């Protein structure tokens, strides 16, 4: 209820202090002068409503300043309904204290947030342009961004713009998975263009490059799916001088869903009439405004937390544990039963957990330890299986697996003393291959224990003489052919294969795409995800392997003579320089029990090197050079290595080293070697 009739302005207050002067100064508690909810509004007696959604969406615990523009006086009081669903303005008193953010959040279904450099504490805008006619110059500190299809010298100018750190669970960030209802990019344009302008989402993490010039990208930015996406996300028929507002909702939704990572946009002009807008270095910096909603319906589920992201126990040493919590209150008790594939190797307790409507959000712990035996087993990998039963149908039957690694305390390293057990002609794997050549140039190999299969990649099947879409082959350990597959929907040149025991998936490297592709060994033709290793400077990605203890990814950057360690999500951890003797490394296997690597190089033919984590050569063998190709007479050219169980059923749990021989380039002469390293290993 309003008492009196007057024009009023309402402004948002900063979170603390008593200074309510509209002076634009950074005093504790100063007023944001631009945040006027309703300026010079005429209020009359009776009930009145003021639209304050913008402030309610951005507040934590703020308030308002109410200032009159005339001599009349008005009085009001704020209250809320019992169910927190309605804000009322009543007569008497003034609203001088902040409202609870809990109440305010309940009042708004949509949230709008804006990002502009040096406004509201945001400093994440990164922008620059690349100029073909001055390829060595960097322009990342200019107060403007130029974009042109052909400048006065005839060269292209490409613009780059990114709003970083806008997604997350922190204050002022957009939660990942939010539904983006609208998103606009506002540019202050000083020179417009009549040409079409395209915005391509960037695939390359360009902000980490040290050289942001045309030459820094070798030849500008390519819309090839590696540096920038092949299809523009936004196409404008023209850009006008003044304030240009551009709909970028699709990009923001892709970033929120993580179907694409937020790496900003490449801006491209289709003609020789370029445009210019103010950069983040100027007062008219670009503004990104996003309106989003977050899911309100709870989703039942169980969350399993592993210490340090993995579960590892050691015989005679440290144990480990996992904690489980439900994601939503059940309508009936939920019993989770735990079983394991490693009954003779792992102790764990308890074997059942019960969650109720009262304790569903209280974490319960399962403690694990290794059974200490006298067997030399190496590092073994097992699974804990968690299965829920409940009268609540949303939880009944819910299931998840947790990988557990057991480190053996009986393993001892023995000198490398190899012997060839078997040789298989991979060109015989021709069933299902329209070329009829089978695997003529095998380039990578991995073993999947759940399927008891070796997967062999062939990097040359898209070229002469094969011209075949088939480029992945599955065999038994004894070389018996099982199946062939085409990966061409995502990879023409698979150079290496690895199996991840933590998620049961295959990781396939492609040195042309500069990526590691992730797929299911039960259906390797379908892409599940990928890791952009090109963004890390890896230009020759070869033969990845997965550490069964940490889940980290090791791979070779062949032409650069590097062994690279990545996190399970693809972040760079360490780069090890290989010794000069190992040139253009292409084959890699990892022995977690002894923490050593086996490396092969096509350029060093059939030689296999054993190295430590510092890249020092511990041993090497030239044994395979005695096994020349029966087709060409040449020495083997090794491009893929894998440690897997022996093919001899009488060997018990003994391991062998498998190596694929690429042979002569684009000649069907591939081979698969099985080598006994004479280490007393068991299956890991």
C-alpha positions in Angstrom: 0.0 0.0 0.0 1.5 3.3 -1.1 0.8 6.5 1.0 1.3 9.5 -1.2 2.0 10.2 -4.9 5.6 10.7 -6.1 8.1 9.8 -8.8 10.7 7.4 -7.4 13.9 5.5 -8.4 14.9 2.1 -7.0 18.5 1.0 -7.1 20.3 -2.2 -6.0 22.7 -1.9 -3.0 26.0 -3.7 -2.7 26.2 -6.5 -0.1 27.4 -4.6 3.0 27.8 -1.3 4.7 25.7 1.8 5.2 27.0 4.1 2.5 24.0 4.6 0.2 25.4 7.5 -1.8 24.9 7.2 -5.5 28.4 8.3 -6.2 29.8 5.3 -8.2 32.6 5.0 -5.7 33.9 1.6 -4.5 32.9 2.3 -0.9 31.8 -0.6 1.2 28.1 -0.9 0.5 28.0 1.6 -2.5 25.0 1.7 -4.8 25.3 0.3 -8.3 24.1 3.3 -10.2 23.2 1.4 -13.4 21.1 -1.2 -11.6 17.8 0.9 -11.6 14.9 -1.4 -11.2 12.4 1.3 -12.0 13.5 4.9 -12.6 11.3 7.9 -12.1 8.2 5.8 -11.6 4.9 7.4 -10.5 3.5 5.6 -7.5 -0.1 6.2 -6.3 -2.0 5.3 -3.2 -3.1 1.7 -2.9 -1.4 -1.6 -3.9 1.5 -1.4 -6.3 4.0 -3.8 -7.9 7.6 -3.2 -9.1 9.4 -5.6 -11.4 12.6 -6.5 -9.5 13.4 -9.8 -11.3 16.8 -8.7 -12.6 18.0 -7.9 -9.1 16.4 -11.0 -7.5 18.2 -13.2 -10.1 21.6 -11.7 -9.4 21.5 -11.1 -5.6 23.0 -13.1 -2.8 22.1 -10.9 0.2 21.7 -7.4 -1.1 19.0 -4.7 -0.8 17.6 -1.6 -2.5 18.0 2.1 -2.2 14.7 4.0 -2.7 15.2 7.7 -3.7 12.5 10.2 -4.5 12.6 12.7 -7.4 10.2 15.2 -5.9 9.0 16.6 -2.7 6.3 14.0 -2.0 6.9 11.3 0.6 6.0 7.6 0.3 6.1 4.8 2.8 6.0 1.1 2.3 6.9 -2.2 4.0 8.0 -5.5 2.5 6.7 -8.9 3.6 6.4 -12.4 2.1 3.8 -15.1 2.1 4.0 -18.1 4.4 5.0 -20.4 1.5 7.7 -18.0 0.2 5.8 -17.7 -3.1 4.8 -14.1 -3.1 6.5 -10.7 -2.3 4.1 -8.0 -1.1 4.5 -4.3 -0.5 2.6 -3.0 2.5 2.1 0.4 4.0 4.4 1.8 6.8 8.1 1.7 7.2 10.9 1.3 4.6 12.7 -1.7 3.1 16.2 -1.1 4.5 17.4 -4.7 5.0 18.4 -7.4 2.5 16.1 -10.2 1.7 17.2 -13.8 2.0 18.7 -15.3 -1.2 16.9 -18.5 -0.3 13.5 -16.7 -0.6 14.5 -14.8 -3.6 15.7 -17.8 -5.5 12.3 -19.4 -5.0 10.6 -16.4 -6.6 12.4 -16.7 -10.0 12.1 -19.5 -12.5 14.7 -18.0 -14.9 18.1 -16.5 -14.1 19.7 -13.8 -16.2 23.4 -13.0 -15.9 25.7 -10.7 -18.0 29.4 -10.8 -18.5 31.5 -7.8 -19.5 35.2 -7.3 -18.9 35.9 -5.3 -15.7 32.2 -5.0 -14.8 30.9 -6.6 -11.6 34.3 -8.2 -11.0 34.4 -10.2 -14.3 37.7 -10.3 -16.0 37.4 -13.4 -18.2 37.0 -11.9 -21.7 39.8 -12.8 -24.2 39.8 -11.4 -27.7 42.2 -10.6 -30.5 42.5 -10.8 -34.3 44.9 -12.5 -36.7 46.1 -10.7 -39.8 47.3 -12.7 -42.8 49.1 -9.7 -44.4 51.1 -9.2 -41.2 51.4 -12.9 -40.2 53.9 -12.4 -37.4 52.0 -9.6 -35.5 49.9 -10.1 -32.4 47.0 -7.8 -31.7 45.7 -9.1 -28.3 46.1 -5.7 -26.6 44.3 -3.6 -29.1 41.2 -1.7 -28.0 39.3 -2.9 -31.1 38.8 -6.2 -33.1 39.1 -6.1 -36.9 37.4 -8.8 -39.1 37.8 -8.7 -42.9 37.7 -11.2 -45.7 40.4 -9.3 -47.6 42.1 -6.2 -46.3 43.9 -3.6 -48.4 46.8 -6.0 -48.9 44.4 -8.8 -50.0 44.8 -10.8 -46.8 42.2 -12.2 -44.5 41.6 -10.9 -40.9 40.1 -13.3 -38.4 38.6 -12.3 -35.1 38.7 -14.3 -31.9 36.4 -13.8 -28.9 35.9 -15.9 -25.7 34.1 -15.4 -22.4 36.1 -17.7 -20.2 35.1 -19.1 -16.7 31.4 -18.5 -17.2 30.4 -22.1 -16.4 30.7 -23.7 -13.0 29.1 -23.9 -9.6 30.7 -20.7 -8.3 29.0 -17.3 -7.7 28.1 -15.6 -10.9 28.6 -18.7 -13.0 26.2 -20.7 -15.1 25.7 -24.2 -13.8 26.7 -26.9 -16.3 23.7 -28.6 -17.7 21.5 -25.5 -17.4 18.9 -24.9 -20.1 19.8 -21.7 -21.9 16.5 -20.0 -22.8 18.3 -17.1 -24.5 21.8 -15.7 -25.0 22.9 -12.5 -26.8 26.2 -11.0 -27.6 26.3 -7.2 -27.8 29.1 -5.6 -29.8 29.9 -1.9 -30.0 30.6 -1.6 -33.7 32.5 1.4 -35.0 32.6 0.3 -38.6 29.9 -2.0 -40.1 29.9 -4.3 -43.1 27.5 -5.3 -45.8 29.0 -8.7 -46.1 27.8 -11.9 -44.4 29.6 -12.6 -41.1 30.0 -16.1 -39.6 30.6 -17.1 -36.0 32.3 -20.5 -35.7 32.7 -22.2 -32.3 36.4 -22.9 -31.7 37.5 -26.5 -31.1 41.1 -25.5 -30.3 42.0 -24.1 -26.9 43.6 -21.1 -28.5 43.9 -19.1 -25.3 46.8 -21.2 -24.1 48.9 -20.5 -27.2 51.9 -18.3 -26.6 51.8 -16.9 -30.2 48.4 -15.4 -31.0 49.4 -14.4 -34.6 48.5 -15.7 -38.0 51.7 -17.7 -38.1 51.0 -18.9 -34.5 48.2 -21.0 -36.1 50.6 -22.1 -38.9 48.3 -20.5 -41.5 45.5 -18.7 -39.7 42.6 -20.7 -38.2 41.1 -23.5 -40.3 37.4 -24.5 -40.1 38.4 -28.2 -40.1 36.9 -29.5 -36.9 40.3 -29.4 -35.2 40.9 -25.6 -34.9 37.4 -24.4 -35.5 34.2 -26.2 -36.2 33.4 -26.8 -39.8 29.9 -25.3 -39.7 29.2 -21.8 -38.4 26.9 -21.5 -35.4 25.7 -18.0 -36.3 25.5 -16.4 -39.8 24.5 -12.7 -40.1 23.7 -11.1 -43.4 25.5 -7.9 -42.3 26.6 -6.0 -39.2 25.6 -2.4 -38.7 27.4 0.5 -37.0 26.3 1.0 -33.4 25.2 -1.6 -30.9 24.8 -5.0 -32.7 23.0 -7.7 -30.7 23.6 -11.2 -31.9 21.7 -14.4 -30.8 24.2 -17.0 -29.6 21.8 -19.2 -27.7 22.9 -22.4 -29.6 26.6 -21.9 -28.7 25.8 -21.3 -25.0 23.6 -24.4 -24.9 26.3 -26.5 -26.5 28.8 -25.3 -23.9 26.3 -25.9 -21.1 25.6 -29.4 -22.3 29.4 -29.9 -22.9 28.7 -31.3 -26.4 31.4 -28.6 -27.2 33.8 -27.0 -24.8 33.6 -23.2 -24.3 36.5 -22.0 -26.4 34.7 -19.0 -27.8 34.2 -18.0 -31.4 36.1 -17.5 -34.7 34.6 -14.4 -36.5 34.9 -14.4 -40.3 33.8 -11.9 -42.9 32.8 -13.2 -46.3 34.0 -10.3 -48.4 36.4 -7.4 -48.7 34.3 -5.0 -46.6 35.3 -5.7 -43.1 34.0 -4.5 -39.7 35.4 -3.3 -36.4 34.1 -3.5 -32.8 35.5 -2.5 -29.4 37.5 -5.1 -27.7 37.8 -6.1 -24.0 40.5 -3.5 -23.7 38.0 -0.7 -24.2 35.1 0.8 -22.3 32.7 -0.6 -24.8 33.8 -4.2 -24.3 31.5 -7.0 -25.6 28.6 -8.0 -23.4 27.3 -11.6 -23.1 23.9 -11.8 -21.6 22.5 -15.2 -20.7 19.1 -16.3 -19.4 18.9 -19.9 -18.1 16.9 -22.3 -16.0 18.2 -25.1 -13.9 16.4 -28.5 -13.5 14.1 -28.5 -10.5 12.9 -32.1 -10.6 15.2 -34.3 -8.4 16.7 -37.3 -10.2 17.2 -40.5 -8.1 20.7 -42.0 -8.3 23.7 -43.1 -6.2 27.0 -41.2 -6.1 30.2 -43.1 -5.5 33.2 -41.2 -4.4 36.7 -42.7 -4.7 39.7 -41.3 -2.7 41.9 -39.4 -5.1 39.7 -40.4 -8.0 40.7 -44.1 -7.8 40.7 -47.1 -5.5 44.0 -48.8 -4.9 45.0 -51.4 -2.3 48.4 -53.0 -1.7 49.2 -56.5 -0.4 50.6 -56.1 3.1 50.2 -52.3 2.9 47.7 -49.5 2.5 44.0 -50.1 2.1 41.4 -47.8 0.6 37.7 -47.0 0.7 34.8 -45.7 -1.3 31.8 -43.7 0.0 28.2 -43.9 -1.3 25.3 -41.5 -0.9 21.9 -41.3 -2.6 21.1 -38.3 -4.8 17.4 -38.1 -3.7 15.3 -39.3 -0.8 13.8 -42.7 -1.5 10.1 -43.6 -0.8 11.2 -46.9 0.6 14.4 -48.3 2.1 17.2 -48.9 -0.5 19.6 -51.8 0.1 22.9 -51.7 -1.9 24.7 -55.1 -2.2 28.4 -55.1 -2.9 30.1 -58.0 -4.8 33.6 -58.3 -6.4 35.3 -60.1 -9.2 38.4 -60.4 -6.9 37.2 -62.6 -4.1 40.6 -64.2 -3.6 42.4 -60.9 -3.7 40.2 -58.3 -1.9 38.6 -58.0 1.5 35.8 -55.5 1.9 33.2 -54.5 4.5 30.4 -54.1 4.9 28.9 -56.1 2.0 25.5 -54.4 2.3 24.4 -50.8 2.9 20.9 -49.6 3.7 19.7 -46.0 3.0 16.4 -44.7 4.3 14.4 -41.5 3.9 16.2 -40.2 6.9 19.8 -41.0 6.1 19.9 -41.0 2.3 22.2 -38.0 2.2 24.6 -39.3 4.8 27.6 -41.0 3.1 28.4 -44.6 4.0 31.8 -46.1 3.6 33.0 -49.5 2.2 36.6 -50.2 3.4 38.8 -52.4 1.2 42.2 -54.2 1.8 44.3 -56.6 -0.3 44.7 -60.2 0.7 48.4 -60.8 1.2 49.5 -64.0 -0.5 52.8 -65.4 -1.7 52.0 -65.4 -5.4 53.8 -63.1 -7.9 50.9 -61.5 -9.6 51.9 -58.0 -10.7 49.2 -55.3 -10.5 45.7 -56.7 -10.9 42.5 -54.9 -11.7 39.1 -56.0 -10.4 35.6 -54.5 -10.1 33.3 -53.8 -7.2 29.7 -54.2 -8.3 27.0 -52.1 -6.4 23.4 -53.2 -7.0 20.3 -51.6 -5.3 17.1 -53.3 -4.4 14.1 -51.4 -3.1 10.3 -51.1 -3.3 11.0 -47.6 -4.7 11.0 -48.5 -8.4 13.2 -45.5 -9.2 16.0 -47.1 -7.2 15.3 -50.8 -7.6 17.8 -52.5 -9.9 20.1 -49.4 -10.1 23.7 -50.6 -10.7 27.2 -49.3 -11.0 30.8 -50.7 -11.0 33.9 -49.3 -9.4 37.4 -50.4 -10.5 39.9 -51.6 -7.9 43.6 -52.1 -8.4 45.6 -54.5 -6.3 49.4 -53.9 -6.1 51.4 -57.0 -5.6 54.2 -57.0 -3.0 55.8 -60.2 -4.4 56.8 -58.9 -7.8 60.5 -58.7 -8.7 62.0 -57.3 -11.9 63.9 -59.7 -13.9 66.3 -59.0 -16.8 64.7 -58.7 -20.2 65.4 -62.0 -22.1 62.8 -62.4 -24.8 61.9 -65.2 -27.1 59.3 -65.3 -29.9 56.4 -67.7 -29.2 54.3 -67.2 -32.2 54.0 -65.2 -35.5 50.6 -64.6 -37.2 50.0 -63.2 -40.7 47.5 -60.3 -40.2 46.7 -60.2 -43.9 44.7 -63.4 -43.3 42.1 -61.3 -41.3 40.2 -60.6 -44.6 36.7 -61.7 -43.7 34.4 -58.7 -43.9 37.1 -56.6 -45.6 36.0 -55.6 -49.1 39.6 -55.2 -50.2 40.4 -58.8 -49.3 43.9 -57.8 -48.0 43.2 -58.1 -44.3 45.4 -56.0 -42.0 48.3 -55.2 -44.3 49.7 -52.3 -42.2 48.8 -52.9 -38.5 49.6 -49.9 -36.4 48.3 -50.5 -32.9 47.1 -53.2 -30.6 45.1 -53.5 -27.3 43.8 -56.4 -25.2 40.2 -56.3 -23.7 40.1 -59.0 -20.9 36.3 -59.0 -20.6 36.0 -60.1 -24.2 39.4 -62.0 -24.3 40.1 -60.2 -27.6 43.1 -58.4 -29.1 42.0 -55.3 -31.2 44.4 -54.4 -34.0 44.2 -51.0 -35.7 45.3 -50.5 -39.3 46.2 -46.9 -40.2 46.6 -47.3 -44.0 43.3 -49.0 -45.1 41.9 -45.8 -46.5 44.8 -45.7 -49.0 46.3 -47.8 -51.8 46.1 -50.7 -52.4 43.3 -51.3 -49.9 40.8 -48.4 -50.3 38.7 -50.1 -47.6 36.6 -48.7 -44.9 37.6 -51.6 -42.6 40.4 -50.5 -40.2 40.0 -52.4 -36.9 40.3 -56.2 -36.5 39.6 -58.4 -33.5 41.4 -61.7 -32.8 42.0 -64.2 -30.1 45.3 -64.4 -28.3 46.3 -67.3 -30.5 45.8 -65.2 -33.6 42.4 -66.6 -34.5 40.3 -64.0 -36.5 37.0 -63.0 -34.8 35.7 -59.8 -36.5 36.5 -56.6 -38.4 35.1 -53.1 -38.1 35.0 -49.7 -39.8 36.0 -46.6 -37.7 35.7 -44.3 -40.7 32.7 -42.4 -39.2 35.3 -40.8 -36.9 38.8 -42.0 -37.8 40.4 -42.8 -41.2 43.9 -43.4 -39.7 43.8 -45.1 -36.3 47.4 -45.3 -35.1 47.1 -46.9 -31.7 44.6 -48.6 -29.4 44.3 -48.8 -25.6 41.9 -50.4 -23.1 40.7 -48.5 -20.1 39.9 -50.9 -17.2 38.2 -48.2 -15.2 35.4 -47.6 -17.7 35.7 -50.6 -20.1 36.2 -48.5 -23.2 38.7 -48.4 -26.0 40.9 -45.3 -26.6 42.0 -45.0 -30.2 44.6 -42.4 -31.3 44.6 -40.7 -34.7 47.7 -38.7 -35.6 45.9 -36.8 -38.5 43.0 -35.7 -36.4 45.3 -35.2 -33.4 42.8 -36.7 -31.1 42.1 -39.8 -29.0 38.7 -41.2 -29.9 36.7 -43.1 -27.2 34.5 -46.1 -28.1 32.9 -49.2 -26.7 34.7 -52.5 -27.7 31.3 -54.1 -28.0 30.5 -51.6 -30.8 33.7 -49.8 -31.8 32.0 -48.3 -34.9 30.2 -45.8 -32.7 32.0 -42.8 -31.2 31.4 -42.0 -27.5 33.8 -39.1 -27.0 37.2 -37.8 -27.8 40.2 -36.0 -26.3 41.8 -33.1 -28.2 45.5 -33.8 -27.8 46.4 -31.4 -30.7 45.4 -28.6 -28.3 48.3 -29.7 -26.1 50.8 -29.5 -28.9 50.8 -33.2 -29.6 51.0 -33.4 -33.4 51.8 -37.1 -33.8 49.6 -39.0 -31.4 50.7 -42.7 -31.3 49.7 -45.9 -29.3 48.0 -44.7 -26.0 48.1 -47.0 -22.9 46.1 -46.6 -19.7 47.8 -46.9 -16.3 45.7 -49.5 -14.4 46.6 -47.9 -11.1 45.9 -44.2 -11.7 43.8 -44.2 -14.8 46.3 -41.8 -16.4 46.8 -41.9 -20.2 50.3 -42.4 -21.7 50.9 -41.8 -25.4 53.8 -41.1 -27.7 54.2 -37.8 -29.6 56.3 -39.7 -32.1 57.9 -37.0 -34.4 58.8 -35.0 -31.3 60.4 -37.9 -29.4 58.1 -37.5 -26.4 56.3 -39.7 -23.9 53.3 -37.8 -22.7 51.3 -38.4 -19.5 47.7 -37.1 -19.4 45.0 -37.2 -16.7 42.0 -39.5 -17.2 40.2 -36.4 -18.6 43.0 -35.5 -21.0 44.8 -32.7 -19.0 48.6 -32.6 -19.5 50.5 -33.9 -16.5 54.1 -34.5 -17.7 56.2 -34.7 -20.9 59.2 -37.0 -21.0 61.8 -36.6 -23.7 62.9 -39.9 -25.2 66.5 -40.7 -25.7 68.1 -40.0 -29.2 68.2 -43.8 -29.9 64.4 -43.9 -30.1 63.5 -41.8 -33.1 59.8 -41.4 -34.2 58.5 -43.7 -31.5 55.2 -45.4 -32.5 54.6 -48.4 -30.2 54.1 -48.3 -26.4 53.3 -50.8 -23.6 53.3 -50.1 -19.9 54.3 -52.6 -17.1 52.6 -51.2 -14.0 54.1 -53.9 -11.8 57.6 -52.7 -12.5 56.8 -49.1 -13.6 58.6 -49.5 -16.9 57.7 -48.8 -20.5 58.4 -50.8 -23.7 58.8 -48.5 -26.7 59.2 -49.5 -30.4 60.0 -47.3 -33.4 59.3 -48.0 -37.0 62.5 -46.2 -38.0 64.6 -48.5 -35.7 62.8 -51.5 -37.2 62.4 -54.5 -34.9 64.2 -53.1 -31.8 62.2 -52.9 -28.6 63.5 -50.5 -25.8 62.7 -50.8 -22.1 62.8 -47.3 -20.4 62.0 -45.8 -17.0 59.9 -42.8 -16.2 62.8 -40.4 -16.8 63.3 -41.7 -20.3 66.4 -43.7 -19.5 67.0 -46.9 -21.5 67.2 -49.9 -19.1 67.5 -52.5 -21.7 66.7 -53.3 -25.4 66.4 -56.3 -27.7 66.9 -56.6 -31.4 65.4 -60.2 -31.4 62.7 -59.4 -34.0 65.2 -58.2 -36.6 66.0 -61.9 -37.1 62.4 -62.4 -38.4 62.5 -60.7 -41.8 59.3 -60.4 -43.9 58.6 -63.4 -46.1 57.0 -60.9 -48.6 59.6 -58.1 -48.9 62.6 -59.5 -47.0 62.8 -56.4 -44.8 63.1 -56.2 -41.1 60.0 -55.7 -39.0 58.7 -52.2 -38.6 57.0 -52.2 -35.2 54.2 -49.7 -34.6 52.1 -51.2 -31.7 52.9 -53.0 -28.4 50.7 -54.6 -25.8 51.1 -56.7 -22.6 48.5 -59.4 -22.5 48.0 -63.0 -21.3 50.0 -65.8 -23.0 48.2 -67.6 -25.7 49.3 -70.9 -24.3 46.5 -72.3 -22.1 49.2 -74.3 -20.1 51.0 -71.1 -19.2 48.6 -70.4 -16.4 48.4 -66.6 -15.8 51.7 -65.7 -17.5 51.9 -62.5 -19.6 53.4 -62.0 -23.1 54.4 -58.9 -25.1 52.5 -58.6 -28.3 53.9 -56.5 -31.2 52.4 -55.7 -34.6 54.7 -55.4 -37.6 53.6 -52.6 -40.0 56.0 -54.0 -42.6 56.6 -52.1 -45.8 54.3 -49.0 -46.3 51.1 -49.8 -48.2 52.2 -53.4 -48.9 50.0 -56.2 -47.4 52.8 -57.8 -45.3 51.6 -57.2 -41.7 52.4 -59.6 -38.9 51.6 -60.1 -35.2 54.4 -61.3 -32.9 53.9 -62.9 -29.5 57.0 -62.6 -27.3 57.9 -64.3 -24.0 59.8 -61.7 -21.9 60.6 -64.4 -19.3 59.2 -62.3 -16.5 57.3 -64.2 -13.8 54.1 -62.3 -14.2 50.4 -63.0 -13.7 47.4 -61.3 -15.3 47.2 -57.7 -14.3 
